[in-house]
């Protein structure tokens, strides 16, 4: 017994041996397992309000900010991403289900890798009413996740992913919440990076250094109807916290700017900069705005039965009312249908209304067919010429 104990002590007592390597591996695994909740110092079981998360984020971001001596750019990026994820219910749900990889460009959830199987219904049909209900619910959840994931650069269509969540975005979000901070004076050393603009890029010391840029968010419904937003613009050097009421006009687009001259921070020349408020639209579960004009776009993925025989869609619009769309045309990926008058009002002339563009993005085929279904399909397509065959 004593020799075995001695042997065990010898093998684990040397930091350069197997014990040392094991401890290093353990530390690495612990670092890799640090969750968004861990880095913000909050518990997953908590009812996390945005104010609680913002306090936790400020503490972590100030600790790890790369402009602070001894800061950690990687942890600053992660705590910013953690805050932006956990304060958004849809993004938090994605993170809780799939982890951080679920927010990355190109991530495809397991349920989308395995298309829904139609063909469980009797009589050779492509599925009964319950199949259709389950399929519709699955589509709704997947669509909600896709739109939420775009915030972190998820593929927006066309097979090309947008750039992921990076340092410029993290710097911009930090400034959005806490304004400009002179880390040189706050922490007792020179600011190596200098001031940054709203996008996180370095600012020349003589270019609008007193400007305060603050982004506020609106839902698509708020931009459709118009609303009044009561904003709390955080304090910055030389300027106290300020409440600002903004009248959001129907039809405003993401990126609309309001400039309040002389309400920024004092610059080196003694003059005050401007307060710049920027409207940003929250992702919508169903609709997205077209890049040009006032149209709304809406993606659908169809089972092959609906793609061939036509489909009907009942959609809840931004005014709370439902509208129906019905077609008997054969739908192929990329095909679009237009519903007139179901878009956004023009921000300059609210009487001008855009349209809703329904886009077929994918046709889903069943994983297998029964013999009787295969025979019925052959009879149904007998005599139909298929181009290229």
Secondary structure, DSSP 8 states (H G I E B T S, - for coil): -HHHHHHHHHHHH-TTSHHHHHHHHHHHHHHHT--HHHHHT--TTS---HHHHHHHHHHHHHHH-TTSTT--HHHHHHHHHHHHHHTSHHHHHHHHHH-GGGGSTT---HHHHS------SSTT-S--HHHHHHHHHHHHHHHHHHHHHGGGT---STT-----S-HHHHHHHHHHHH----HHHHHTS--SS--B-TTS-B--TTSSTT-EEEEEEE-HHHHHH-EEEEEEE--BTTB--EEEEEEE-TT--TT-EEEETT-S-B-TTS-B--EEEEEEE---SS-EE-SSTT-EEEEEEEEHHHHHH-EEEEEE-TTS-EEEEEE-S---TT-EEEETT-S-B-SS-TT-B--EEEEEEEEE--S---HHHHHHHHHHTTT---TT-
